[in-house]
Amino acid sequence: MWRAIKNVPLWPSVRHTLLVVAFLVSVSSLADDGSVGATSDGFRGSYFVGGEIHVNVYGTAEGKPLTTGHWDFKPSWSKTGDMLVFFRRLENDPDVSKWKTAIHIINVDGSGLHQLSDGTHTDFNQTWMRDGTNTPIWNRKNPKTGGYCVMASKVGARPGDEIALTDNKYHTWAFTCLTDGRILVRSKHPKLGWGYYLMTPGKNASPKFERISCDLQQTGVLDRVSLSPSETKICFEYQPGFKKQVPGRTLYVGDFDIQKRAITNVKAFANAEGKPIWFAYPRWSKDESAIVYHAGKKLFLYTLVDGSTKQVSTNDRADYRYPHMEGAPK
């Protein structure tokens, strides 16, 4: 603004007013945590706004949502780049683990909506296999034990066609997948005990488990884990201690060694102070240059090369959650 008019004679009062306006504009672009607000870097993704799913370039105003009239959560973008898998809440409850939900798939242009599970279960955390099969997977609660097992289906399948990849007698929660067909899980294995594993699906829900090492798991919980597309980087929420507490978690990024099955060189990149705000759902960009996440009903983009953070949600009165980058299954 100032460069465009600096050579034009102005009365002092007018010049002062313009300087004040320019200052206010610059201050308004700062998010609550001091990051630069509401800017676009050209990344496209999906996300939740008040129960509706949107596909949009982060940092630009929303257009028409893909879904309306329901409460639709946690879209995950297929590796093929043309579909989203999400869950629809059909029965609400103050205890999230008692929700009844149905897994759905929709094309990113809003067409082709179809339902994969019948809505009588608690089905959560859906994503896609990266092995070329484009298989949707999710976690299903066993109401008798309170634990979860991993389910899988197919694009175009009907409710009831899904199969269990793990035995529901012990808890296994799937986070993210590898191109070789393994799934990164947290499990209370009946022989190996609690831990993070790379799980190879097997016949009759009898998979193979290989333990992953990470120093942080000795002092707390890693949650909403996401592998980068190259499978050399990892990001996740970290909760100190083992009593569930969602607000106040810190977001971390680190290295992942697929051969050693090790998470190393971890670094906090959001909420290192542990402020009692819901920082959650870090997800990679396809080129691995950035991580998108939500915090305090807003969306943010963290850039790895310079450590900068920008707000990329545009309406501070709306409830933004569950961002996910284009063509990069979590």
Sequence and secondary structure as in RCSB ss.txt:
>XXXX:A:sequence
MWRAIKNVPLWPSVRHTLLVVAFLVSVSSLADDGSVGATSDGFRGSYFVGGEIHVNVYGTAEGKPLTTGHWDFKP
SWSKTGDMLVFFRRLENDPDVSKWKTAIHIINVDGSGLHQLSDGTHTDFNQTWMRDGTNTPIWNRKNPKTGGYCV
MASKVGARPGDEIALTDNKYHTWAFTCLTDGRILVRSKHPKLGWGYYLMTPGKNASPKFERISCDLQQTGVLDRV
SLSPSETKICFEYQPGFKKQVPGRTLYVGDFDIQKRAITNVKAFANAEGKPIWFAYPRWSKDESAIVYHAGKKLF
LYTLVDGSTKQVSTNDRADYRYPHMEGAPK
>XXXX:A:secstr
 HHHHTTS   HHHHHHHHHHHHHHHHHTB TTS B S   S EEEEEETTEEEEEETTS   S S  SSEEEEE
EE TTSSEEEEEEEEE  SSGGG EEEEEEEETTS   EE S SSB EEEEEE SSSS  EEEEEE TTTS EEE
EE  TT  TT  EESS TTS EEEEEE TTS EEEEEEETTTEEEEEEEE  GGG  EEEE B GGGGTEEEEEE
EE TTSSEEEEEEEEBSS   TT EEEEEEEETTTTEEEEEEEEE TT  SS EEEEEE TTSSEEEEEETTEEE
EEETTTTEEEE    TTS EEEEEETT   
